[in-house]
Amino acid sequence: MKQLKKSHLVTFVGLTASALALSAGIVLNNAEQQHQLPLADVPDQLSMELTPVTAYGPAECHNAYRADQIELKPNSWLIQFPNGVEISAELLESDTVPSFLPASPQGIIYSPAQPIGVSEGASIFAGHVDYAPGQLSEAGGEPTAWKHLDAVPACTDIFVANEAGEVYQYQSVSLDTYKQSDLPEEKMFRADGSANAYWVTCSGPEVGDFGGELQFGYEDNLVLETELVLPAQT
């Protein structure tokens, strides 16, 4: 199996929003996003409508192909929940911890991993679970769109657009937490095998752990595993 270099991604995901806010040269600019509520409304409304699920997987899913019905900005993702709620975020490409870190709720496409939508190997996306101090409030800590990965049930549709704006569809098959130093490397960092994408953010030891004593000191990662959905063969 072809393994990919992974140390930079683990370092990136392990950083907390407060640490990033104190780093030199960080620009905290919230870009307008499609399919997402105004930033000031995101934390309260989504927290009321989306409830964390328990860890699951592997799930066997047979979702109908719908990517040709979805329009997204290039380098962005969209999750459509069963209750009708949608969340999304934009993505910047990065092969390491960049000197410019995207403001929440933006995240990164880990560029050494496989490109979006390829037929083999794993793509990886990562973003902050909370907003840094000074973004939405002086204290910070409000949940971003990435926090609500903990509410994604099995077999949920997730759509991702690449740099050219081509939209690909994935279905959620596994959700779990891992120590930041103990990510499932053989599954995530590979260039062959089944076509999967992994969404990564900070968490506590259990799915749904957020805020409180954990705030800005997370030691675990939430990992949402998805598999590529292809159009039916004719």
N, C-alpha and C positions, 0 to 999 in steps of 0.2 A: 504493500500500500504506500502511495506517495504521501509523505508527511510534509507539512508546511511549518515554517518558523512561526512560533506562537508567543514568544516571551513578551513582545511589545504589546500585544493585545491584552494579555493578563495584567500588565502594568497599567494600561489605560483604564480598564474596567475597575481595577482596584482603587483608583483615585476617587475621592469624594468631592461633592460639589463645593464644599467650603474650601478645600485645599485648592481646587482649580480656580476659585474666585480670587485667591490670594496670589496666584502665579503671575509672573510678569507677562505683559503683552496680551492678556486675554481680552477679547472684545465681546461684550455681552449684548448682542443685538438680536432681537427676536424677529425673524423673517416671517412675513405673511404666508400662511399655508392653506392649501386646499383641504377640504373635508375635515376641518378642525374648527372647533368653537374658538371665539376670541380668547386669547391667552388668559385674561383676567377671569374668565368664566370656567376655565378648564378644571381647576382643582375641586371646587365645591360640587359642581353639577355631576361630573363624572364619578366622583367618589360616592355619590348617592345612588348612581345608576348601575355601577359595575361592582360586583362582589367577588373577592378572590375565590378561586376554586382550590381544591386539594390537588396535590401532585398526581400526575397520571402518566400513562404510557407504558409500552407503545400501543397506540390506538390504530385500528384498521379503518381507514376512511375511503370513501368513494364519492367525493364531491364532484358535482357537474362542473365542467369547464365554463368559466364566465369571464376570463380575462379580456376577451374581445369586447366586453360591454363596459369596461372601466376605463376612465381617463384620469391620469395622474400627472403631476409635475415630474420632470426627470429627477432621478435620484430621490425618491420618496416612497413611503409605504403607507398602506391603509388596511386597517382591520375592521371588518363588519361583524359586529356581535349579533347573536341571535335575537336580542331585544331591540334591535334597530340602531343602537348607538354605534357611531363610527369614531375611530381615533386614527391620527396619522402623524407623521413627522418627516422632516427632510433629512437627507443624508449627505455627508461630505466624505470623499475618499481619503483614506489615511493608511499609511503602512507602518506607523509608529505613533508614539505620543506626540502630537503635533505642537508646535509653538503657538499656533492659533487653534484653540479648542472651540468647537461650536457651542453656542449658548443652548441651554435646554429650551425647547425639547428636541433640537436637532441631535443627530447622532452621526456615527461613522459607518461607512462600508469599509471593512478591513480588506484593503486592496491585494495583499498577497494571497488571499483566499480565492476561491473560484468566482468568476463573474456571475452576476444575477442571471438566472434562467438557463444555465448550461445543463447538459444532460448527465453530467457526472460530477461527483465531488460536492464540497460544501461551501456555501457562501456564509459570511458572518457579518452581523450588524450589531452595534453596541451603542448605548446611550445612557445618560444619567437618569437615575430614578427620581431625582428631585431638583428643584430650582435652587440656584446659588443665592446667597444673601444679596439683596439689592435688585433682584430681577422683578419679582412680584411683590416682595415686601422686604423690609430691612433685615428681618431674621432669616428669610429664606426657608427652604424645606418643604415647599408645596409640591405635591406629586406632579410629575410630568406625564405625557402620554406613555412613556416607557414604563412607568410604574404599573399601568393597567395591563401590562402583559400577564400579570398574576391572575387576571380574570378571564383569560382566553380559554374557553372549553375545548375539549377534543373535537377535531374535525371542523374547526372554524376556518373560513376563508380569509387569507391574507394576500394582499396584492402589493407587488413591488415594481417600480419603474426604474429602468436603468438610465444611463446618461443620455441615451437617445430618445427616451420617453416610451420605450417599448415596455408593455405591462405584462408581468408574469404572475401566475397564481400559485400559491402554496396552501397546504392544509395542515393544521396543527396536529401533531401526533404524540408529543411528549412535553411535559412541563415539570421541572424539578429545580431544586437549589443545590449548589455545590460550594465548598470553600473556594475562595478566590485562587488559591494555589493548587486546586484539585479539580479543574475543569475536565470534562470527558474528552481528552485530547485526541484519542484515536478516532472518535466520531466527528469531531469538529474541524480538526486541522488536517484535511486530506484533499487530494486532487483527483481521486477516482472513487469508484463505488457509487452508491445511490445518490440521486440529486436531492440535496437537502439545503435548507437555510436555517441559521441559528440566530435568534434574537437574544442579546445578553444585556442585563442591567444589574444593579446592586440589589441586595436583599438581606434579610435575616436568615436564620437557619431553616425557617419554614416558608412555604409559599404564602404570600400575603403579609409577611413581616415588613413593617415600614414605620419610620418615624420613631418618636419616643426616645428611649435610651440609645437606639440604633442610629439616630439621625447624624449624618456626616461621619459615621464611624463604622460603616458596614464592612463585614468580613466575609460575606457570602455573595454569590451571584445567582440570580434567577436566569435559567436558560430555557427558552421556548424553542423546541425543535419542530420544524415543518418539512414537508416533502412537496416536491414540484407536482403540480397538476397539469397534465397535458391534454390537448384537444382530442376528442374521440377520433379514432382512425376510420376513414371512409373507404 
